Amino acid sequence: MSGRPTVKQRTGRAALWLVFPFVFALRPGLRTAQQGLRILQDVPVIHPVDQTAFEDQPVRSLQMVAIQKRTRTLGRLYGTLCLLASLWWVVLIMWSGGAAFSASCVEALACAVVLGSQFITQGFSNWQARTGRAGKLSEYLSDGRLLWPR
């Protein structure tokens, strides 16, 4: 063999090079979600959201407060950036004259999708830290009032 990469190897490297920005963008959200789930597993008492009064909620640990602050900040950042990327995509569609599959339009839409998924991930982690329980993603998405991190 001459030491030159094969077509398969070059294709694999090109695919990894194209996927890297998306995977790299998802790492902070995944790390925060894993941290939150680890801390929530140690919570001794689980209260449903509707049945507890504000005064009856247990005192949260400093780790939970730190995770809530971090996920709130990152969630708001990703949500705002997602809205801006979506608006940029709409502007590109309008100015390009309907060329929705042009490179710039596809890139803007991909950025909006990645930022939107990060927004959902951070909001879900924030919701878990606020309620103090490990709920399901479907439960989080069922109520639109829960989406924006508080």
PAZA-833836 format. One line per field, with one value per atom (N, C-alpha, C, O, CB): residue number from 1; residue in one letter; atom name; z, y negated, x negated. Coordinates in steps of 0.05 Angstrom, whole numbers. Each point is the difference from the previous one (the first is absolute). Glycine has a CB too. Example, Ala and Ser with C-alpha at 12.3 -4.5 7.8 and 13.67 -1.06 7.14 Angstrom:
% PAZA-833836
i	(1/1/1/1/1/2/2/2/2/2) .
aa	(a/a/a/a/a/s/s/s/s/s) .
at	(N/CA/C/O/CB/N/CA/C/O/CB) .
zz	(156/0/0/13/12/-39/1/14/4/-47) .
yy	(114/-24/-24/0/23/-44/-24/-22/-22/35) .
xx	(-264/18/-18/-21/59/-31/-16/15/-10/-14) .
***
This chain:
% PAZA-833836
i	(1/1/1/1/1/2/2/2/2/2/3/3/3/3/3/4/4/4/4/4/5/5/5/5/5/6/6/6/6/6/7/7/7/7/7/8/8/8/8/8/9/9/9/9/9/10/10/10/10/10/11/11/11/11/11/12/12/12/12/12/13/13/13/13/13/14/14/14/14/14/15/15/15/15/15/16/16/16/16/16/17/17/17/17/17/18/18/18/18/18/19/19/19/19/19/20/20/20/20/20/21/21/21/21/21/22/22/22/22/22/23/23/23/23/23/24/24/24/24/24/25/25/25/25/25/26/26/26/26/26/27/27/27/27/27/28/28/28/28/28/29/29/29/29/29/30/30/30/30/30/31/31/31/31/31/32/32/32/32/32/33/33/33/33/33/34/34/34/34/34/35/35/35/35/35/36/36/36/36/36/37/37/37/37/37/38/38/38/38/38/39/39/39/39/39/40/40/40/40/40/41/41/41/41/41/42/42/42/42/42/43/43/43/43/43/44/44/44/44/44/45/45/45/45/45/46/46/46/46/46/47/47/47/47/47/48/48/48/48/48/49/49/49/49/49/50/50/50/50/50/51/51/51/51/51/52/52/52/52/52/53/53/53/53/53/54/54/54/54/54/55/55/55/55/55/56/56/56/56/56/57/57/57/57/57/58/58/58/58/58/59/59/59/59/59/60/60/60/60/60/61/61/61/61/61/62/62/62/62/62/63/63/63/63/63/64/64/64/64/64/65/65/65/65/65/66/66/66/66/66/67/67/67/67/67/68/68/68/68/68/69/69/69/69/69/70/70/70/70/70/71/71/71/71/71/72/72/72/72/72/73/73/73/73/73/74/74/74/74/74/75/75/75/75/75/76/76/76/76/76/77/77/77/77/77/78/78/78/78/78/79/79/79/79/79/80/80/80/80/80/81/81/81/81/81/82/82/82/82/82/83/83/83/83/83/84/84/84/84/84/85/85/85/85/85/86/86/86/86/86/87/87/87/87/87/88/88/88/88/88/89/89/89/89/89/90/90/90/90/90/91/91/91/91/91/92/92/92/92/92/93/93/93/93/93/94/94/94/94/94/95/95/95/95/95/96/96/96/96/96/97/97/97/97/97/98/98/98/98/98/99/99/99/99/99/100/100/100/100/100/101/101/101/101/101/102/102/102/102/102/103/103/103/103/103/104/104/104/104/104/105/105/105/105/105/106/106/106/106/106/107/107/107/107/107/108/108/108/108/108/109/109/109/109/109/110/110/110/110/110/111/111/111/111/111/112/112/112/112/112/113/113/113/113/113/114/114/114/114/114/115/115/115/115/115/116/116/116/116/116/117/117/117/117/117/118/118/118/118/118/119/119/119/119/119/120/120/120/120/120/121/121/121/121/121/122/122/122/122/122/123/123/123/123/123/124/124/124/124/124/125/125/125/125/125/126/126/126/126/126/127/127/127/127/127/128/128/128/128/128/129/129/129/129/129/130/130/130/130/130/131/131/131/131/131/132/132/132/132/132/133/133/133/133/133/134/134/134/134/134/135/135/135/135/135/136/136/136/136/136/137/137/137/137/137/138/138/138/138/138/139/139/139/139/139/140/140/140/140/140/141/141/141/141/141/142/142/142/142/142/143/143/143/143/143/144/144/144/144/144/145/145/145/145/145/146/146/146/146/146/147/147/147/147/147/148/148/148/148/148/149/149/149/149/149/150/150/150/150/150) .
aa	(m/m/m/m/m/s/s/s/s/s/g/g/g/g/g/r/r/r/r/r/p/p/p/p/p/t/t/t/t/t/v/v/v/v/v/k/k/k/k/k/q/q/q/q/q/r/r/r/r/r/t/t/t/t/t/g/g/g/g/g/r/r/r/r/r/a/a/a/a/a/a/a/a/a/a/l/l/l/l/l/w/w/w/w/w/l/l/l/l/l/v/v/v/v/v/f/f/f/f/f/p/p/p/p/p/f/f/f/f/f/v/v/v/v/v/f/f/f/f/f/a/a/a/a/a/l/l/l/l/l/r/r/r/r/r/p/p/p/p/p/g/g/g/g/g/l/l/l/l/l/r/r/r/r/r/t/t/t/t/t/a/a/a/a/a/q/q/q/q/q/q/q/q/q/q/g/g/g/g/g/l/l/l/l/l/r/r/r/r/r/i/i/i/i/i/l/l/l/l/l/q/q/q/q/q/d/d/d/d/d/v/v/v/v/v/p/p/p/p/p/v/v/v/v/v/i/i/i/i/i/h/h/h/h/h/p/p/p/p/p/v/v/v/v/v/d/d/d/d/d/q/q/q/q/q/t/t/t/t/t/a/a/a/a/a/f/f/f/f/f/e/e/e/e/e/d/d/d/d/d/q/q/q/q/q/p/p/p/p/p/v/v/v/v/v/r/r/r/r/r/s/s/s/s/s/l/l/l/l/l/q/q/q/q/q/m/m/m/m/m/v/v/v/v/v/a/a/a/a/a/i/i/i/i/i/q/q/q/q/q/k/k/k/k/k/r/r/r/r/r/t/t/t/t/t/r/r/r/r/r/t/t/t/t/t/l/l/l/l/l/g/g/g/g/g/r/r/r/r/r/l/l/l/l/l/y/y/y/y/y/g/g/g/g/g/t/t/t/t/t/l/l/l/l/l/c/c/c/c/c/l/l/l/l/l/l/l/l/l/l/a/a/a/a/a/s/s/s/s/s/l/l/l/l/l/w/w/w/w/w/w/w/w/w/w/v/v/v/v/v/v/v/v/v/v/l/l/l/l/l/i/i/i/i/i/m/m/m/m/m/w/w/w/w/w/s/s/s/s/s/g/g/g/g/g/g/g/g/g/g/a/a/a/a/a/a/a/a/a/a/f/f/f/f/f/s/s/s/s/s/a/a/a/a/a/s/s/s/s/s/c/c/c/c/c/v/v/v/v/v/e/e/e/e/e/a/a/a/a/a/l/l/l/l/l/a/a/a/a/a/c/c/c/c/c/a/a/a/a/a/v/v/v/v/v/v/v/v/v/v/l/l/l/l/l/g/g/g/g/g/s/s/s/s/s/q/q/q/q/q/f/f/f/f/f/i/i/i/i/i/t/t/t/t/t/q/q/q/q/q/g/g/g/g/g/f/f/f/f/f/s/s/s/s/s/n/n/n/n/n/w/w/w/w/w/q/q/q/q/q/a/a/a/a/a/r/r/r/r/r/t/t/t/t/t/g/g/g/g/g/r/r/r/r/r/a/a/a/a/a/g/g/g/g/g/k/k/k/k/k/l/l/l/l/l/s/s/s/s/s/e/e/e/e/e/y/y/y/y/y/l/l/l/l/l/s/s/s/s/s/d/d/d/d/d/g/g/g/g/g/r/r/r/r/r/l/l/l/l/l/l/l/l/l/l/w/w/w/w/w/p/p/p/p/p/r/r/r/r/r) .
at	(N/CA/C/O/CB/N/CA/C/O/CB/N/CA/C/O/CB/N/CA/C/O/CB/N/CA/C/O/CB/N/CA/C/O/CB/N/CA/C/O/CB/N/CA/C/O/CB/N/CA/C/O/CB/N/CA/C/O/CB/N/CA/C/O/CB/N/CA/C/O/CB/N/CA/C/O/CB/N/CA/C/O/CB/N/CA/C/O/CB/N/CA/C/O/CB/N/CA/C/O/CB/N/CA/C/O/CB/N/CA/C/O/CB/N/CA/C/O/CB/N/CA/C/O/CB/N/CA/C/O/CB/N/CA/C/O/CB/N/CA/C/O/CB/N/CA/C/O/CB/N/CA/C/O/CB/N/CA/C/O/CB/N/CA/C/O/CB/N/CA/C/O/CB/N/CA/C/O/CB/N/CA/C/O/CB/N/CA/C/O/CB/N/CA/C/O/CB/N/CA/C/O/CB/N/CA/C/O/CB/N/CA/C/O/CB/N/CA/C/O/CB/N/CA/C/O/CB/N/CA/C/O/CB/N/CA/C/O/CB/N/CA/C/O/CB/N/CA/C/O/CB/N/CA/C/O/CB/N/CA/C/O/CB/N/CA/C/O/CB/N/CA/C/O/CB/N/CA/C/O/CB/N/CA/C/O/CB/N/CA/C/O/CB/N/CA/C/O/CB/N/CA/C/O/CB/N/CA/C/O/CB/N/CA/C/O/CB/N/CA/C/O/CB/N/CA/C/O/CB/N/CA/C/O/CB/N/CA/C/O/CB/N/CA/C/O/CB/N/CA/C/O/CB/N/CA/C/O/CB/N/CA/C/O/CB/N/CA/C/O/CB/N/CA/C/O/CB/N/CA/C/O/CB/N/CA/C/O/CB/N/CA/C/O/CB/N/CA/C/O/CB/N/CA/C/O/CB/N/CA/C/O/CB/N/CA/C/O/CB/N/CA/C/O/CB/N/CA/C/O/CB/N/CA/C/O/CB/N/CA/C/O/CB/N/CA/C/O/CB/N/CA/C/O/CB/N/CA/C/O/CB/N/CA/C/O/CB/N/CA/C/O/CB/N/CA/C/O/CB/N/CA/C/O/CB/N/CA/C/O/CB/N/CA/C/O/CB/N/CA/C/O/CB/N/CA/C/O/CB/N/CA/C/O/CB/N/CA/C/O/CB/N/CA/C/O/CB/N/CA/C/O/CB/N/CA/C/O/CB/N/CA/C/O/CB/N/CA/C/O/CB/N/CA/C/O/CB/N/CA/C/O/CB/N/CA/C/O/CB/N/CA/C/O/CB/N/CA/C/O/CB/N/CA/C/O/CB/N/CA/C/O/CB/N/CA/C/O/CB/N/CA/C/O/CB/N/CA/C/O/CB/N/CA/C/O/CB/N/CA/C/O/CB/N/CA/C/O/CB/N/CA/C/O/CB/N/CA/C/O/CB/N/CA/C/O/CB/N/CA/C/O/CB/N/CA/C/O/CB/N/CA/C/O/CB/N/CA/C/O/CB/N/CA/C/O/CB/N/CA/C/O/CB/N/CA/C/O/CB/N/CA/C/O/CB/N/CA/C/O/CB/N/CA/C/O/CB/N/CA/C/O/CB/N/CA/C/O/CB/N/CA/C/O/CB/N/CA/C/O/CB/N/CA/C/O/CB/N/CA/C/O/CB/N/CA/C/O/CB/N/CA/C/O/CB/N/CA/C/O/CB/N/CA/C/O/CB/N/CA/C/O/CB/N/CA/C/O/CB/N/CA/C/O/CB/N/CA/C/O/CB/N/CA/C/O/CB/N/CA/C/O/CB/N/CA/C/O/CB/N/CA/C/O/CB/N/CA/C/O/CB/N/CA/C/O/CB/N/CA/C/O/CB/N/CA/C/O/CB/N/CA/C/O/CB/N/CA/C/O/CB/N/CA/C/O/CB/N/CA/C/O/CB/N/CA/C/O/CB/N/CA/C/O/CB/N/CA/C/O/CB/N/CA/C/O/CB/N/CA/C/O/CB/N/CA/C/O/CB) .
zz	(0/0/0/11/13/-36/-3/24/1/-50/67/24/-5/19/-7/-36/-5/12/-2/-40/53/10/-22/-22/61/-33/-19/-2/15/-6/-28/-4/25/8/-58/61/25/23/14/-29/18/22/-4/19/-13/-31/-5/4/10/-43/25/4/29/10/-54/59/29/14/18/-19/-7/12/-7/17/-20/-22/-8/16/8/-54/50/15/29/11/-41/42/28/1/20/-11/-29/0/-2/12/-34/7/-3/24/7/-56/63/23/26/19/-41/23/24/12/25/-42/2/13/14/21/-56/24/13/26/20/-65/44/24/21/24/-52/20/19/13/24/-51/12/11/21/18/-61/39/18/26/19/-59/42/23/26/20/-50/31/26/10/24/-37/-4/9/10/20/-53/19/9/27/17/-65/51/25/23/22/-47/20/21/7/23/-39/-4/5/16/18/-61/36/16/28/19/-61/47/27/16/23/-40/4/13/8/21/-46/6/6/23/16/-63/48/22/27/20/-52/33/25/7/24/-33/-11/6/10/14/-49/29/10/30/13/-57/55/29/16/25/-36/-2/14/15/-13/-21/60/16/-4/-1/34/-35/-1/-27/-9/59/-63/-26/3/7/-32/18/2/-28/-16/62/-51/-26/1/21/-27/-18/-2/10/13/-51/32/5/30/9/-55/61/27/22/24/-41/10/22/-1/-21/18/26/3/0/4/22/-32/-2/27/1/-37/58/26/8/16/-2/-25/7/-15/6/4/-30/-16/17/15/-57/38/16/-9/-23/30/11/-6/-20/4/42/-68/-20/6/13/-47/25/5/-18/-19/32/-6/-16/-28/-19/61/-45/-27/-17/-24/43/-8/-15/-8/-22/47/-7/-6/-22/-18/66/-46/-21/-27/-21/56/-35/-26/-10/-25/39/3/-9/-12/-21/56/-23/-10/-27/-19/65/-48/-25/-23/-22/49/-21/-21/-8/-23/40/2/-7/-18/-20/64/-38/-17/-28/-20/62/-42/-26/-16/-25/45/-7/-14/-13/-22/54/-17/-11/-23/-20/64/-42/-21/-25/-22/56/-31/-23/-12/-25/45/-4/-10/-17/-21/60/-29/-14/-26/-21/64/-42/-24/-21/-24/52/-18/-18/-14/-24/54/-16/-12/-21/-22/64/-36/-19/-24/-23/61/-34/-23/-18/-24/52/-15/-15/-16/-24/58/-22/-15/-23/-22/64/-37/-22/-23/-23/57/-27/-21/-16/-25/54/-15/-15/-18/-23/61/-28/-17/-24/-22/63/-37/-23/-20/-24/54/-21/-18/-16/-24/56/-19/-14/-21/-22/64/-34/-19/-22/-21/59/-33/-20/-22/-19/53/-30/-21/0/-21/-5/49/1/-2/-3/-16/19/-2/28/13/-53/49/28/4/22/-19/-25/2/-7/-6/-5/12/-5/25/22/-53/28/22/24/23/-57/30/23/15/24/-48/9/13/16/23/-60/26/15/24/21/-64/41/23/22/23/-54/24/20/13/25/-51/11/12/18/21/-62/33/17/27/21/-62/39/25/18/24/-49/13/15/14/23/-54/17/11/23/21/-65/41/22/24/23/-57/29/23/13/25/-48/7/12/17/21/-60/30/16/26/21/-63/41/24/19/24/-50/15/16/15/24/-56/18/12/22/21/-64/37/20/25/22/-60/35/23/16/24/-48/9/14/16/21/-57/24/14/25/21/-65/42/24/21/24/-53/20/19/13/25/-53/13/12/21/21/-64/37/19/25/22/-60/35/23/17/24/-49/12/14/15/24/-58/22/13/19/18/-58/36/18/-5/18/15/-58/-6/-29/-16/48/-37/-27/-16/0/17/-31/-16/-28/-7/35/-44/-28/-18/7/2/-31/-20/-10/-5/-8/9/-10/20/-8/-18/51/21/0/3/25/-33/-2/-24/2/21/-46/-24/-1/-17/-6/40/-1/8/-9/20/5/9/-11/6/36/-59/-13/19/-6/-34/63/20/13/11/-3/-10/13/-18/9/16/-51/-19/7/-1/-33/40/5/28/19/-50/32/26/20/-8/-16/49/21/21/20/-28) .
yy	(24/-24/-25/1/24/-46/-24/-19/-20/25/1/-17/-22/-16/25/-11/-20/10/24/-40/-2/8/9/-10/-21/51/10/-19/-19/67/-43/-16/1/-19/26/17/4/-17/-13/59/-45/-16/-30/-14/51/-46/-28/-8/-22/23/16/-6/-1/-17/38/-2/0/-24/-12/61/-58/-24/-25/-17/38/-22/-23/-1/-21/23/22/1/-8/-16/53/-28/-8/-30/-13/58/-56/-29/-16/-21/31/0/-14/2/-18/26/15/5/-13/-5/48/-47/-10/-25/-1/20/-40/-24/6/-12/-15/46/6/16/-6/6/19/16/-17/2/39/-59/-17/-19/-7/10/-12/-19/14/-13/-13/52/15/9/7/7/-15/11/-15/13/0/-40/-13/6/5/-41/38/6/29/5/-38/51/28/3/15/0/-29/2/-12/12/-16/-18/-12/18/3/-48/58/18/24/9/-24/26/23/-8/16/3/-42/-10/-3/8/-31/11/-4/27/2/-45/62/26/14/14/-10/-6/12/-12/14/-5/-35/-14/7/4/-41/38/6/29/5/-38/51/27/1/19/-2/-36/0/-15/0/3/-15/-15/20/17/-55/35/20/-1/21/-23/-22/-3/-11/-20/14/18/-9/-10/15/17/-58/-12/-6/-11/-8/26/-9/-31/-12/56/-56/-29/-12/-21/24/9/-11/2/-16/27/7/5/-13/3/39/-56/-13/-30/-12/50/-49/-29/-9/15/-15/-26/-11/3/4/-36/29/1/29/4/-44/60/28/12/22/-19/-16/12/2/-18/-1/41/3/-19/-10/58/-54/-18/15/23/-46/9/12/-4/-19/11/27/-1/-22/-10/59/-56/-20/10/-16/-2/44/11/-4/-7/40/-28/-3/-29/-6/45/-57/-29/-8/-15/6/19/-6/11/-13/12/25/12/-15/-5/50/-54/-15/-27/-8/30/-35/-26/4/-15/-3/39/5/7/-10/25/3/8/-23/-2/49/-64/-23/-19/-9/13/-10/-18/12/-13/-5/43/13/4/-4/27/-16/3/-26/0/37/-58/-26/-8/-11/-3/19/-6/16/-11/0/37/17/-7/1/35/-42/-8/-25/-2/24/-42/-25/4/-10/-15/40/6/16/-4/3/19/16/-18/2/37/-58/-19/-17/-5/4/-8/-17/17/-11/-17/53/17/6/1/19/-17/5/-25/2/30/-55/-25/-4/-9/-12/28/-2/19/-7/-5/36/19/-11/2/35/-50/-12/-22/-2/14/-29/-21/11/-11/-18/50/12/12/-2/12/2/11/-23/3/36/-61/-22/-13/-6/-3/6/-13/18/-10/-19/55/18/6/14/5/-28/4/28/10/-45/48/26/23/23/-44/16/21/11/-6/-15/38/10/20/5/-13/20/20/-11/16/19/-61/-11/5/6/-42/34/8/-18/10/6/-42/-18/5/-2/-32/41/5/26/1/-25/45/25/-3/11/14/-41/-5/-15/7/-7/-20/-16/18/-2/-40/59/17/21/6/-12/17/19/-13/12/12/-49/-14/-5/4/-26/15/-4/26/0/-37/59/26/8/9/5/-17/6/-18/10/6/-41/-19/6/-2/-33/42/8/25/1/-23/41/25/-6/12/16/-46/-8/-15/4/-6/-14/-15/20/-4/-35/59/20/16/5/-1/3/15/-16/10/15/-50/-17/-6/0/-20/15/-4/24/-3/-29/56/25/4/7/13/-25/2/-20/6/10/-41/-21/8/-4/-30/46/8/22/0/-12/31/21/-11/9/23/-52/-12/-16/0/-2/-11/-16/18/-6/-29/56/17/20/9/-14/11/19/28/17/-52/42/27/6/-18/18/25/9/7/23/-6/-37/5/8/2/-34/38/8/-24/-21/65/-42/-21/-6/-24/36/8/-4/-16/-16/59/-38/-15/-29/-18/59/-46/-28/-14/-23/38/-1/-13/-2/-14/32/-5/0/-27/-7/55/-63/-26/-22/-1/21/-37/-21/-21/-13/21/-11/-19/8/-17/5/37/10/-4/3/30/-39/0/-20/6/9/-40/-21/4/1/-33/34/5/-23/-24/51/-20/-20/3/-15/14) .
xx	(-17/17/-18/-22/59/-27/-16/3/-14/19/12/4/20/6/-53/59/20/27/6/-30/40/26/18/0/-5/22/19/23/3/-17/32/24/17/12/-14/5/16/-11/15/-3/-38/-13/4/6/-39/30/3/29/6/-43/56/28/7/15/-4/-22/4/-11/13/-14/-23/-11/16/4/-49/54/17/26/9/-29/32/25/-5/16/1/-38/-6/-6/8/-27/6/-6/26/2/-47/64/26/17/16/-18/1/17/-11/15/0/-41/-13/13/4/-46/48/12/27/5/-27/38/25/-5/13/10/-41/-5/-13/6/-12/-13/-13/20/-3/-39/62/20/18/11/-12/5/18/-13/14/10/-51/-14/7/5/-41/36/7/27/4/-34/50/27/2/13/4/-30/0/-14/10/-9/-23/-15/17/0/-44/58/17/23/7/-20/25/22/-9/14/8/-45/-10/-6/6/-25/7/-5/26/1/-42/61/25/14/11/-6/-7/12/-14/12/2/-41/-15/8/3/-41/41/8/28/6/-38/50/28/4/20/-7/-31/3/-5/10/-25/1/-5/21/-2/-46/67/21/18/11/-13/5/15/30/13/-50/49/28/8/-11/14/16/9/29/18/-49/35/27/10/-15/4/36/12/2/3/22/-26/0/26/0/-32/55/26/8/16/-3/-24/10/-17/7/10/-37/-16/3/2/-35/34/0/-29/-19/63/-47/-28/-14/-24/39/-1/-12/-8/-18/44/-12/-5/-23/-8/56/-59/-21/-26/-6/26/-34/-25/-22/0/12/-30/-22/-19/-7/10/-10/-16/-30/-8/44/-52/-28/-13/12/-13/-23/-14/-6/0/-21/17/-4/25/-2/-30/55/25/5/9/10/-25/3/-19/7/7/-39/-20/9/-3/-33/46/10/23/2/-18/34/23/-8/10/18/-47/-10/-14/4/-9/-11/-15/19/-3/-37/59/18/19/8/-10/9/17/-15/11/13/-49/-16/-4/4/-26/13/-5/26/0/-40/61/26/9/9/3/-13/8/-18/9/9/-44/-19/6/3/-38/39/6/27/3/-31/47/27/-1/12/8/-35/-2/-16/8/-7/-23/-15/16/-3/-39/59/17/20/5/-10/17/18/-14/10/17/-51/-16/-8/2/-18/8/-7/24/-2/-35/61/24/8/8/7/-18/6/-20/7/11/-43/-20/7/-4/-31/44/9/23/0/-15/34/23/-9/9/21/-49/-10/-15/3/-8/-10/-14/19/-4/-34/60/20/13/4/5/-3/13/-19/8/19/-52/-19/-10/-8/-5/13/-11/21/-6/-25/55/21/11/7/-29/24/12/-20/9/31/-66/-20/-4/-20/-3/42/-1/-23/-8/57/-58/-21/-28/-18/52/-37/-26/-18/11/8/-44/-19/4/0/-33/37/3/26/1/-28/49/25/-1/10/14/-36/-2/-18/6/0/-27/-18/15/-3/-37/55/15/21/4/-12/21/20/-13/11/18/-52/-14/-8/2/-19/7/-8/25/-2/-36/60/25/9/9/4/-16/9/-19/10/8/-44/-19/5/1/-35/38/4/27/2/-29/47/26/-1/12/9/-36/-3/-15/6/-6/-20/-14/18/-1/-42/61/19/19/5/-7/11/18/-15/10/16/-51/-16/-5/3/-25/14/-6/26/0/-39/61/25/10/11/0/-15/7/-16/10/3/-39/-18/8/0/-38/45/9/26/3/-26/41/26/-5/13/10/-41/-6/-13/6/-11/-13/-12/20/-2/-42/62/21/19/6/-10/14/19/-12/14/15/-54/-14/7/-1/1/8/7/-9/-2/41/-43/-8/25/9/-54/56/24/-7/-24/48/-4/-4/0/11/11/-35/-1/28/7/-54/63/27/17/17/-21/-1/14/-8/17/-14/-29/-10/12/7/-50/44/10/30/11/-51/54/29/12/22/-23/-12/10/-19/-23/43/-9/-16/-10/-20/47/-15/-9/-26/-14/61/-54/-25/-25/-22/50/-24/-22/-22/-24/57/-25/-20/-12/14/10/-51/-13/4/-1/-33/40/3/-21/0/49) .
***
